[in-house]
Amino acid sequence: MKLSIALLGLAASQAVGLAIPDGTPETDYENLTARINSRTTPADERTNCQVNLQVAGRNNYQFSVASATYYGSARLDAGAFTATGISGPRRGNYRLDDDANKRVWSPCGESYPFNINTDVRMDSDNENATGEMSREDGADGTVKQVISLDWRRC
């Protein structure tokens, strides 16, 4: 699987793309962080990263993205919330599951690109609330994204 990364809000060294042995694309982000408090700017409240994957097609098969799972950490006061529906008060790790609503299948047996756009965004309805959605509290200290692909015979 060929991987190229186009980033908005992160340095190239802060995103690492991996393809684990079963062929599931996994992306780790070292500083995919959004914060909100009384001193943050709109740029602090959102980070976006786009990963461009080139998936090599198998003969007589095509693929589609089935789901994405995200792991990270959130610290939110009451009134702070994320665009993904996590709201405060909350402290700790999270897991978000996102199933593909509409399946788009690659051409049969061809190498095909697809883009994964990851957006971390904070907001608040309380001017005194603070919040941060960021790296996982796990051993490697990253936000992790795992993409599940489905394959079918053409």
C-alpha atoms as a printed R data frame, in Angstrom:
    type eleno elety resid chain resno       x       y       z
1   ATOM     1    CA   MET     A     1   0.000   0.000   0.000
2   ATOM     2    CA   LYS     A     2   1.438   3.357  -1.020
3   ATOM     3    CA   LEU     A     3   0.975   6.209   1.455
4   ATOM     4    CA   SER     A     4   1.377   9.939   0.996
5   ATOM     5    CA   ILE     A     5   0.427  12.556   3.562
6   ATOM     6    CA   ALA     A     6  -0.857  16.080   2.975
7   ATOM     7    CA   LEU     A     7  -1.124  18.038   6.205
8   ATOM     8    CA   LEU     A     8  -2.894  21.145   7.401
9   ATOM     9    CA   GLY     A     9  -1.964  22.132  10.948
10  ATOM    10    CA   LEU     A    10   0.734  19.489  11.495
11  ATOM    11    CA   ALA     A    11   4.367  19.120  10.486
12  ATOM    12    CA   ALA     A    12   5.102  16.119   8.271
13  ATOM    13    CA   SER     A    13   7.056  14.478  11.110
14  ATOM    14    CA   GLN     A    14   3.937  14.475  13.316
15  ATOM    15    CA   ALA     A    15   1.906  11.969  11.272
16  ATOM    16    CA   VAL     A    16   3.071   8.438  10.633
17  ATOM    17    CA   GLY     A    17   1.128   6.129   8.340
18  ATOM    18    CA   LEU     A    18   1.293   2.390   8.803
19  ATOM    19    CA   ALA     A    19  -0.175  -0.637   7.091
20  ATOM    20    CA   ILE     A    20  -0.505  -3.433   9.635
21  ATOM    21    CA   PRO     A    21  -0.146  -7.068   8.533
22  ATOM    22    CA   ASP     A    22  -3.829  -7.737   7.830
23  ATOM    23    CA   GLY     A    23  -3.890  -4.784   5.407
24  ATOM    24    CA   THR     A    24  -5.811  -2.406   7.679
25  ATOM    25    CA   PRO     A    25  -4.528   1.176   7.262
26  ATOM    26    CA   GLU     A    26  -3.611   2.705  10.610
27  ATOM    27    CA   THR     A    27  -2.453   6.294  11.112
28  ATOM    28    CA   ASP     A    28  -0.844   7.636  14.286
29  ATOM    29    CA   TYR     A    29  -0.761  11.400  14.911
30  ATOM    30    CA   GLU     A    30   1.692  12.781  17.479
31  ATOM    31    CA   ASN     A    31   0.211  16.276  17.871
32  ATOM    32    CA   LEU     A    32  -3.334  16.222  16.556
33  ATOM    33    CA   THR     A    33  -4.640  18.561  19.260
34  ATOM    34    CA   ALA     A    34  -7.414  21.111  19.634
35  ATOM    35    CA   ARG     A    35  -7.810  23.373  22.697
36  ATOM    36    CA   ILE     A    36 -10.293  25.897  23.948
37  ATOM    37    CA   ASN     A    37 -10.027  28.417  26.781
38  ATOM    38    CA   SER     A    38 -10.420  32.153  27.259
39  ATOM    39    CA   ARG     A    39  -7.131  32.854  25.403
40  ATOM    40    CA   THR     A    40  -7.270  30.459  22.444
41  ATOM    41    CA   THR     A    41  -7.616  31.579  18.854
42  ATOM    42    CA   PRO     A    42  -9.722  29.820  16.200
43  ATOM    43    CA   ALA     A    43  -6.504  28.169  14.970
44  ATOM    44    CA   ASP     A    44  -5.997  26.592  18.433
45  ATOM    45    CA   GLU     A    45  -9.532  25.219  18.410
46  ATOM    46    CA   ARG     A    46  -9.104  23.090  15.280
47  ATOM    47    CA   THR     A    47  -6.486  20.826  13.722
48  ATOM    48    CA   ASN     A    48  -6.965  19.030  10.432
49  ATOM    49    CA   CYS     A    49  -4.910  16.357   8.701
50  ATOM    50    CA   GLN     A    50  -5.530  14.738   5.339
51  ATOM    51    CA   VAL     A    51  -3.913  11.405   4.525
52  ATOM    52    CA   ASN     A    52  -3.862  10.250   0.907
53  ATOM    53    CA   LEU     A    53  -3.647   6.467   0.518
54  ATOM    54    CA   GLN     A    54  -2.928   4.652  -2.715
55  ATOM    55    CA   VAL     A    55  -4.316   1.129  -2.401
56  ATOM    56    CA   ALA     A    56  -2.983  -1.440  -4.839
57  ATOM    57    CA   GLY     A    57  -5.864  -3.427  -6.271
58  ATOM    58    CA   ARG     A    58  -5.965  -7.184  -6.255
59  ATOM    59    CA   ASN     A    59  -6.894  -9.037  -9.444
60  ATOM    60    CA   ASN     A    60 -10.683  -9.347  -9.731
61  ATOM    61    CA   TYR     A    61 -11.282  -7.491  -6.439
62  ATOM    62    CA   GLN     A    62 -12.359  -4.026  -5.394
63  ATOM    63    CA   PHE     A    63 -12.361  -2.335  -1.989
64  ATOM    64    CA   SER     A    64 -14.492   0.104  -0.030
65  ATOM    65    CA   VAL     A    65 -13.986   1.879   3.297
66  ATOM    66    CA   ALA     A    66 -16.243   0.158   5.855
67  ATOM    67    CA   SER     A    67 -15.461   2.142   8.993
68  ATOM    68    CA   ALA     A    68 -12.955   4.227  10.903
69  ATOM    69    CA   THR     A    69 -12.120   4.017  14.595
70  ATOM    70    CA   TYR     A    70 -10.353   6.809  16.483
71  ATOM    71    CA   TYR     A    71  -8.591   6.608  19.856
72  ATOM    72    CA   GLY     A    72  -7.380   9.585  21.879
73  ATOM    73    CA   SER     A    73  -7.796  11.578  25.077
74  ATOM    74    CA   ALA     A    74 -10.168  14.395  26.067
75  ATOM    75    CA   ARG     A    75 -10.158  16.771  29.035
76  ATOM    76    CA   LEU     A    76 -13.275  18.924  28.968
77  ATOM    77    CA   ASP     A    77 -14.897  21.239  31.507
78  ATOM    78    CA   ALA     A    78 -18.677  21.557  31.622
79  ATOM    79    CA   GLY     A    79 -19.721  23.551  28.563
80  ATOM    80    CA   ALA     A    80 -16.776  22.484  26.382
81  ATOM    81    CA   PHE     A    81 -17.479  20.019  23.577
82  ATOM    82    CA   THR     A    82 -16.015  18.538  20.404
83  ATOM    83    CA   ALA     A    83 -17.427  18.398  16.888
84  ATOM    84    CA   THR     A    84 -17.623  14.608  17.294
85  ATOM    85    CA   GLY     A    85 -20.085  14.802  20.174
86  ATOM    86    CA   ILE     A    86 -17.836  14.407  23.212
87  ATOM    87    CA   SER     A    87 -18.911  16.918  25.859
88  ATOM    88    CA   GLY     A    88 -17.735  17.939  29.300
89  ATOM    89    CA   PRO     A    89 -17.277  17.439  32.028
90  ATOM    90    CA   ARG     A    90 -15.038  14.579  30.948
91  ATOM    91    CA   ARG     A    91 -11.477  13.406  31.555
92  ATOM    92    CA   GLY     A    92  -9.924  10.343  29.989
93  ATOM    93    CA   ASN     A    93  -9.477   8.273  26.875
94  ATOM    94    CA   TYR     A    94 -12.087   7.981  24.162
95  ATOM    95    CA   ARG     A    95 -12.920   5.686  21.288
96  ATOM    96    CA   LEU     A    96 -15.057   6.926  18.408
97  ATOM    97    CA   ASP     A    97 -16.497   4.562  15.790
98  ATOM    98    CA   ASP     A    98 -17.576   5.941  12.426
99  ATOM    99    CA   ASP     A    99 -19.309   3.590   9.977
100 ATOM   100    CA   ALA     A   100 -19.349   4.509   6.292
101 ATOM   101    CA   ASN     A   101 -22.852   5.708   5.435
102 ATOM   102    CA   LYS     A   102 -22.389   5.306   1.714
103 ATOM   103    CA   ARG     A   103 -20.149   2.706   0.123
104 ATOM   104    CA   VAL     A   104 -18.012   3.772  -2.808
105 ATOM   105    CA   TRP     A   105 -16.190   0.868  -4.434
106 ATOM   106    CA   SER     A   106 -12.845   1.155  -6.208
107 ATOM   107    CA   PRO     A   107 -12.495   0.134  -9.854
108 ATOM   108    CA   CYS     A   108 -12.030  -3.602 -10.281
109 ATOM   109    CA   GLY     A   109  -8.429  -4.769  -9.896
110 ATOM   110    CA   GLU     A   110  -6.875  -1.303 -10.127
111 ATOM   111    CA   SER     A   111  -4.701   0.754  -7.847
112 ATOM   112    CA   TYR     A   112  -6.939   3.487  -6.465
113 ATOM   113    CA   PRO     A   113  -6.453   6.551  -4.232
114 ATOM   114    CA   PHE     A   114  -8.627   7.585  -1.333
115 ATOM   115    CA   ASN     A   115  -8.358  10.437   1.144
116 ATOM   116    CA   ILE     A   116  -8.838  10.308   4.898
117 ATOM   117    CA   ASN     A   117  -9.589  13.720   6.347
118 ATOM   118    CA   THR     A   118  -9.258  13.864  10.142
119 ATOM   119    CA   ASP     A   119 -10.513  16.985  11.894
120 ATOM   120    CA   VAL     A   120 -10.236  17.691  15.640
121 ATOM   121    CA   ARG     A   121 -12.406  20.647  16.633
122 ATOM   122    CA   MET     A   122 -13.405  22.211  19.976
123 ATOM   123    CA   ASP     A   123 -16.133  24.654  20.948
124 ATOM   124    CA   SER     A   124 -17.802  25.904  24.112
125 ATOM   125    CA   ASP     A   125 -21.065  27.436  25.236
126 ATOM   126    CA   ASN     A   126 -19.377  28.590  28.477
127 ATOM   127    CA   GLU     A   127 -16.749  31.340  28.156
128 ATOM   128    CA   ASN     A   128 -14.918  30.051  31.253
129 ATOM   129    CA   ALA     A   129 -14.759  26.412  30.129
130 ATOM   130    CA   THR     A   130 -11.489  24.869  29.030
131 ATOM   131    CA   GLY     A   131 -10.950  21.759  26.995
132 ATOM   132    CA   GLU     A   132  -8.448  19.736  25.051
133 ATOM   133    CA   MET     A   133  -8.870  16.796  22.709
134 ATOM   134    CA   SER     A   134  -5.533  15.238  21.945
135 ATOM   135    CA   ARG     A   135  -3.115  12.415  22.279
136 ATOM   136    CA   GLU     A   136  -4.032   9.142  23.844
137 ATOM   137    CA   ASP     A   137  -2.811   8.420  27.359
138 ATOM   138    CA   GLY     A   138  -1.424   5.124  26.073
139 ATOM   139    CA   ALA     A   139   2.203   4.066  25.856
140 ATOM   140    CA   ASP     A   140   2.985   5.716  22.519
141 ATOM   141    CA   GLY     A   141   1.214   9.028  23.220
142 ATOM   142    CA   THR     A   142  -0.588   9.409  19.899
143 ATOM   143    CA   VAL     A   143  -4.054   9.849  18.490
144 ATOM   144    CA   LYS     A   144  -4.700   6.692  16.518
145 ATOM   145    CA   GLN     A   145  -6.993   6.108  13.549
146 ATOM   146    CA   VAL     A   146  -7.774   2.643  12.161
147 ATOM   147    CA   ILE     A   147  -9.569   2.274   8.816
148 ATOM   148    CA   SER     A   148 -11.424  -0.971   8.010
149 ATOM   149    CA   LEU     A   149 -11.624  -1.929   4.341
150 ATOM   150    CA   ASP     A   150 -14.057  -4.396   2.792
151 ATOM   151    CA   TRP     A   151 -13.056  -6.349  -0.298
152 ATOM   152    CA   ARG     A   152 -15.360  -8.023  -2.802
153 ATOM   153    CA   ARG     A   153 -14.889 -10.036  -5.974
154 ATOM   154    CA   CYS     A   154 -15.732  -8.155  -9.176
